């Protein structure tokens, strides 16, 4: 059975603890709890998982004090899309420019995985770079193209 993984990354506009990003920091646990309870949610990188070399956000994305990344797995594209855009998460997504640097290229990627596979941030970065270089494909896509990729 096939599931999907998603990884997103960004650079905070201000270092952790700065009051200008409090709206993001103060709600991260709340949004993660919503994800954890969402239909189709399987797993997310958290806690000690970030201590593994393959999940070192600072080393992978540079800017160690402001680089952040999330990584999760879901039963389906529809489940992930619902969480991201149709829960309270969407309200915070709309505010991302208050807290994160703007990218002129994709800052997130979605890709298929085998059920039970636990991806790493290295894997996510490789998929993101592929998406940036080659554009959307069944191996690396984003929401705007996801429905087409899932149907292939």
Secondary structure, 3 states (H helix, E strand, C coil): CEEEEEEEEEEECCCCCCHHHHHHHCCHHHHHHHHHHCCCEEEECCHHHHHCHHHCHHHHHCCCCCEEEEEEEECCHHHHHHHHHHCHHHHHHCCHHHHECCCCCCCEEEEEEECCCCCCHHHHHHHHHHHHHHCCECCEECHHHHHHHHHC
